[in-house]
Each structure stands twice: as structure tokens, then as C-alpha cells.
Amino acid sequence: LDKCEIDPDSVFHKLWTASKNCNQDEEHTLENLFPEVFFFLIGGPVSSLGDSFPIIMQLICQHKEIQQKLSGLLLTNENDALIYLDQIIKEALRLHPPVAVIPTRTVKEDFMFNGITIRAGDNIVVSPLVNHHDRAYWPEPEKFDPERFAPGVTIQKGTYLPFGLGDRECPGSKYGLLVLKTFIAKLFREFDVNIKKDSTLQLVGPTTVTSDKLEIYLNPREPAYSAKISKRK
């Protein structure tokens, strides 16, 4: 692997270099690093967003006007449907972010922030949950409203961070969202989806951890297209 040409700015190269620097006694091979990269980029994000799936399903099914709009678009205009589904998922992750609190960071040097002195040694915690429910940026923050993320709406940087921001943003979030969006679109396009009336998720804390299961009923839709074929006379 050392003889291969790898982009020095790529995530893979940085992981490879860090692994060599931190574990001098271990053998460094592509086979050893691949499982770590796989989990880092794919396994972790998909698993995390898998916890979000039942909450997204519950929110959609509890808001019938949103469900009907999504299903209708999926049968008539898939491009608009995927844009709308993206709004739905983003709003669901705003209400219930995968991680409520991003681990603390310790300040190395004194600095001023908005008139407040931050001392060296202080610990700083960033909470997506708090940011996502700040009334200064999100009117009626407890309301499920996908139109907050409609095309053309500007979201102030730092107010929405379900996967973190900057260099420490989850590197596999885009892949995880793509998998989630594809699955939900397929589901609502081909099935009439309902949840049992008395089946609701009880959140353990404010994020996406649940204490029970959501009962979902799927009724196959009629084919969107049909054709009658007959022999020529």
C-alpha cells in the first residue's frame, strides 16, 4: 500500500497515516485497515440512521397530509418526491438528532466569544438537540414541519448539525442518508403504509433511542402502470 498513489487529502490516507503513527508495533496492511474504514464510513452511519428510521416512519404516518403528498409525488414526479423526502428526513433529524450531545472539547488557550471569556482548561459541549430546538432560529421548534427545509430556505450555519460540522462531521452521513432515503421512497411508492393506532414509540431521552417497537402495516398498491397486450389479427 505504501507504493500506491493515494490522495494525501483523502480520508483513507489520513486514517492510514494515523494508524501507522499510533501503532508502531502492529502490521499495517490493507486487509487490516479495510474493516476499520468500512465501519467508519458505512457501518456506523447506517446503524445510527437505522435507529432514526422508526421515528421518521411514525412522524410521516402521524401527519396524513404529509404522507399523502409524499406518496402522490412518488407516483407522479419522482424528482420532486425525493426533494420533499429529503425535507422530511432533515426535519425528523432536527426534532430527534442521532446524537444529543457532541463529546466535550477542552480549551487550550483563553479566548473571547460574544463577550464571554473562555478560559484554558474549560470544557465545551455542543448539543445538536439544544441548537435544533432554539426558538431564536426555529419557530415552534416542537412542531414537525418539513417546509423548514424547502428549496430556497436558508438555514443559518451552526443551527442544524445532526452529524456535526466541519472536519469532524460524520464522513459517512451522506451514504447513510442515501440508503435511508432510497428505502423510504421504495416503501411509500409501492405500499400504503399505516401504523397501529396505539403503537407509538416511547423515546428514552430526547434522541432516537426507543424502548419498544412500532407496528407498521403495509398494503401493496395497485401497479402504477398497466397495459393490455393482444395478438395482431
Salt bridges, closest charged atoms under 4 A:
ASP2 OD1 - LYS20 NZ 3.23
GLU78 OE2 - ARG189 NE 3.07
ASP86 OD2 - LYS90 NZ 3.21
ASP86 OD1 - LYS181 NZ 3.30
GLU91 OE1 - ARG94 NE 2.78
GLU91 OE2 - ARG148 NE 2.92
ASP110 OD2 - ARG119 NH1 3.70
GLU142 OE2 - HIS133 NE2 3.94
GLU147 OE2 - LYS69 NZ 3.65
GLU190 OE2 - LYS186 NZ 2.69
GLU215 OE2 - LYS196 NZ 3.76
